[in-house]
């Protein structure tokens, strides 16, 4: 005997309408519908809809499949679409990348080119504050210092004697120049702790008259002679700085 209260799933109701329900479940589903009018109404509505679809489109189901909808054509169309989509993605990526680089070039200004003047001022700011290690080679090894740095910069260096202006050599060090050349760096100090530096490197610029620049309270006097650049830097008045530079020039002038 069939249990009229046996639960019936919605899937079974659809299978009943489509004629695909298992034969051993059909009596149970019919008994369920007899006692559940809401589900019976749903089943009748589904049957009416199925009948309308068959009436409207039944003839199309028996027509041959158009060539454009064949499996091979669909496969090729899919490949073509995927190829175009991939190409469009790559093109968009490249266009975006190029646009990004163009925008970057336009938006980000190039850093200012390094010059002997800027390098000398930077070196002064870094090393003048050092107490224990302001130089690599101390003044008591002056002969070695001159020989070593001359070899590295590629020309004979003359280490000026600045005692006439109250400055004593502390020593020197090797630095990188603005265009990859080596640079020589000498430090001088007065009895009161006042410090000046002399920076020298090869320079492709033509000979020039003395030029002055300031970085805060630090001044620098620059000149170039026979493709050698010289920069005297110090925290002093313009007159004092010029006096030191004139003393240097008198001894290193070639």
Phi, psi and omega per residue, in radians:
X1 nan 2.451 -3.074
X2 -1.488 2.304 3.074
X3 -1.380 1.954 -3.067
X4 -1.218 -0.301 3.133
X5 -1.686 0.178 3.120
X6 -1.137 2.171 -3.123
X7 -1.045 2.424 3.094
X8 -2.095 2.302 -3.108
X9 -1.433 2.828 3.108
X10 -1.151 -0.572 3.097
X11 -1.095 -0.645 3.107
X12 -1.203 -0.610 3.095
X13 -1.116 -0.758 3.106
X14 -1.116 -0.737 3.125
X15 -1.109 -0.603 3.103
X16 -1.112 -0.765 3.133
X17 -1.149 -0.674 -3.087
X18 -1.444 -0.063 3.130
X19 1.315 0.408 -3.105
X20 -1.979 0.156 -3.113
X21 -1.300 2.451 3.105
X22 -1.048 2.414 -3.038
X23 -1.038 -0.560 -3.109
X24 -1.335 -0.163 3.099
X25 -1.810 -0.228 -3.085
X26 -1.037 -0.800 3.107
X27 -1.036 -0.665 -3.126
X28 -1.173 -0.682 -3.139
X29 -1.191 -0.752 3.135
X30 -1.117 -0.671 3.090
X31 -1.128 -0.674 3.118
X32 -1.097 -0.777 -3.127
X33 -1.157 -0.567 -3.130
X34 -1.150 -0.456 -3.123
X35 -1.903 0.042 3.132
X36 -2.285 1.504 -3.050
X37 -1.074 -0.556 3.132
X38 -1.113 -0.781 3.132
X39 -1.187 -0.591 3.101
X40 -1.122 -0.681 3.124
X41 -1.136 -0.690 3.126
X42 -1.123 -0.757 -3.134
X43 -1.085 -0.766 3.131
X44 -1.114 -0.636 3.113
X45 -1.169 -0.728 3.141
X46 -1.110 -0.674 3.136
X47 -1.151 -0.706 3.126
X48 -1.102 -0.719 3.133
X49 -1.151 -0.738 3.131
X50 -1.107 -0.702 3.115
X51 -1.122 -0.697 3.140
X52 -1.143 -0.701 3.130
X53 -1.147 -0.759 3.134
X54 -1.112 -0.657 3.141
X55 -1.176 -0.643 -3.055
X56 -1.434 -0.681 -3.001
X57 -2.150 0.181 -3.088
X58 -1.037 -0.670 -3.084
X59 -1.167 -0.568 -3.105
X60 -1.133 -0.522 -3.078
X61 -1.137 -0.413 -3.107
X62 -1.627 -0.092 -3.138
X63 -1.328 2.629 3.100
X64 -1.174 2.672 3.136
X65 -1.260 2.210 3.107
X66 -1.025 2.588 -3.108
X67 -1.012 -0.639 -3.101
X68 -1.176 -0.278 3.139
X69 -1.861 0.169 3.130
X70 -1.158 2.800 -3.087
X71 -1.033 -0.724 -3.126
X72 -1.133 -0.769 -3.123
X73 -1.122 -0.719 3.117
X74 -1.112 -0.676 3.138
X75 -1.106 -0.808 3.131
X76 -1.135 -0.712 3.119
X77 -1.074 -0.701 3.120
X78 -1.111 -0.726 3.113
X79 -1.099 -0.775 -3.130
X80 -1.072 -0.749 -3.137
X81 -1.125 -0.752 3.131
X82 -1.129 -0.664 3.116
X83 -1.109 -0.773 3.122
X84 -1.147 -0.671 3.129
X85 -1.125 -0.734 3.136
X86 -1.143 -0.734 3.124
X87 -1.085 -0.721 3.129
X88 -1.122 -0.661 3.121
X89 -1.132 -0.790 3.121
X90 -1.103 -0.750 -3.137
X91 -1.084 -0.739 3.127
X92 -1.123 -0.685 3.119
X93 -1.110 -0.810 -3.133
X94 -1.136 -0.750 3.134
X95 -1.081 -0.738 3.112
X96 -1.126 -0.689 3.123
X97 -1.130 -0.794 3.118
X98 -1.088 -0.773 3.130
X99 -1.076 -0.666 3.128
X100 -1.118 -0.736 3.137
X101 -1.196 -0.655 3.100
X102 -1.108 -0.791 3.135
X103 -1.103 -0.653 3.136
X104 -1.126 -0.733 3.137
X105 -1.109 -0.657 -3.111
X106 -1.325 -0.720 -2.979
X107 -1.401 -0.556 -3.053
X108 -1.771 1.953 -3.139
X109 -1.206 2.558 3.110
X110 -1.190 2.486 3.128
X111 -1.131 2.602 -3.135
X112 -1.094 2.476 -3.128
X113 -1.183 2.425 3.106
X114 -1.251 2.545 3.109
X115 -2.341 2.829 3.057
X116 -0.947 -0.625 -3.134
X117 -1.127 -0.885 -3.123
X118 -1.150 -0.700 3.127
X119 -1.111 -0.722 -3.131
X120 -1.117 -0.750 3.125
X121 -1.147 -0.696 3.101
X122 -1.121 -0.762 3.136
X123 -1.106 -0.710 3.102
X124 -1.023 -0.836 -3.101
X125 -1.083 -0.603 -3.097
X126 -1.325 -0.811 -2.942
X127 -1.691 -0.354 -3.071
X128 -1.186 -0.380 -3.131
X129 -1.509 -0.176 -3.137
X130 -1.219 2.387 3.132
X131 -1.760 -0.863 -3.065
X132 -1.568 -0.526 -3.060
X133 -2.304 1.010 3.131
X134 -1.302 -0.350 -3.097
X135 -2.388 2.873 3.065
X136 -1.524 -0.751 -3.113
X137 -2.071 2.140 -3.095
X138 -1.318 2.935 -3.064
X139 -1.125 -0.475 -3.139
X140 -1.236 -0.069 3.029
X141 -2.045 0.715 -3.018
X142 -1.044 -0.709 -3.135
X143 -1.085 -0.791 3.101
X144 -1.130 -0.715 -3.141
X145 -1.031 -0.823 -3.124
X146 -1.122 -0.732 -3.126
X147 -1.171 -0.784 -3.111
X148 -1.123 -0.868 -3.105
X149 -1.217 -0.574 3.092
X150 -1.077 -0.719 3.128
X151 -1.136 -0.685 -3.093
X152 -1.305 -0.661 -3.121
X153 -1.465 -0.322 3.058
X154 1.573 0.290 3.064
X155 -2.712 2.797 -3.081
X156 -1.267 2.227 3.137
X157 -1.744 2.446 3.008
X158 -2.005 2.081 -3.129
X159 -1.510 1.948 -3.050
X160 -1.145 2.585 3.011
X161 -1.655 1.935 -3.077
X162 -1.861 0.340 3.087
X163 -1.097 -0.546 3.079
X164 -1.021 -0.391 3.092
X165 -1.916 0.361 3.023
X166 1.374 0.432 -3.116
X167 -2.131 2.393 -3.134
X168 -1.985 2.421 -3.137
X169 -1.133 2.248 3.051
X170 -1.570 -0.691 -3.136
X171 2.644 -2.789 -3.109
X172 -2.705 3.060 3.119
X173 -2.692 2.880 3.084
X174 -1.663 2.369 3.119
X175 -2.296 2.749 2.999
X176 -1.347 2.407 3.101
X177 -1.465 3.027 -3.066
X178 -1.177 -0.416 -3.126
X179 -2.036 0.448 3.110
X180 1.634 -0.173 3.091
X181 -1.310 2.743 3.044
X182 -1.331 2.672 3.123
X183 -2.300 2.529 3.084
X184 -1.749 2.485 -3.058
X185 -2.390 2.088 -3.141
X186 -2.049 2.535 3.136
X187 -2.126 2.424 3.106
X188 -2.190 2.683 -3.105
X189 -2.493 2.484 3.084
X190 -1.609 2.983 3.128
X191 -1.089 -0.436 -3.131
X192 -1.576 0.029 3.136
X193 1.664 0.034 3.105
X194 -1.194 2.320 -3.075
X195 -2.126 2.453 3.035
X196 -2.273 2.697 3.104
X197 -2.283 2.656 3.041
X198 -2.107 2.180 -3.117
X199 -2.031 2.359 -3.116
X200 -2.514 2.367 3.124
X201 -2.730 2.841 3.054
X202 -1.139 2.609 -3.054
X203 -2.535 2.281 -3.137
X204 -1.454 -0.220 -3.139
X205 -1.224 2.661 3.111
X206 -1.194 2.929 3.101
X207 -0.974 2.558 -3.093
X208 -2.478 2.766 3.015
X209 -1.324 2.981 -3.125
X210 -1.172 2.321 3.073
X211 -2.119 2.607 -3.106
X212 -2.055 2.461 3.056
X213 -2.499 2.743 -3.124
X214 -2.314 2.469 3.041
X215 -2.218 1.625 -3.007
X216 1.210 -2.163 3.135
X217 -1.590 -0.007 -3.095
X218 -1.697 2.190 3.116
X219 -1.839 2.734 3.117
X220 -2.465 2.371 3.050
X221 -1.977 2.205 -3.040
X222 -2.105 2.471 2.934
X223 -2.640 2.768 -3.139
X224 -2.250 2.357 -3.116
X225 -2.521 2.133 -3.141
X226 0.926 0.826 3.093
X227 1.098 0.409 3.007
X228 -2.087 2.219 3.128
X229 -1.706 2.470 3.092
X230 -2.255 2.427 3.092
X231 -2.410 2.137 3.043
X232 -1.819 2.195 -3.083
X233 -2.181 2.587 3.089
X234 -3.113 2.732 3.086
X235 -1.644 1.627 -3.041
X236 -2.753 3.060 3.066
X237 -1.224 2.831 3.128
X238 -1.041 -0.665 -3.129
X239 -1.158 -0.757 3.140
X240 -1.135 -0.766 3.141
X241 -1.092 -0.738 -3.136
X242 -1.149 -0.671 3.133
X243 -1.086 -0.746 3.103
X244 -1.120 -0.780 -3.129
X245 -1.108 -0.670 3.117
X246 -1.125 -0.652 3.117
X247 -1.165 -0.706 3.087
X248 -1.118 -0.822 -3.083
X249 -1.049 -0.672 -3.119
X250 -1.110 -0.433 -3.074
X251 -1.780 -0.448 -3.119
X252 -1.789 -0.151 -3.123
X253 -0.984 2.378 -3.028
X254 -1.882 nan nan
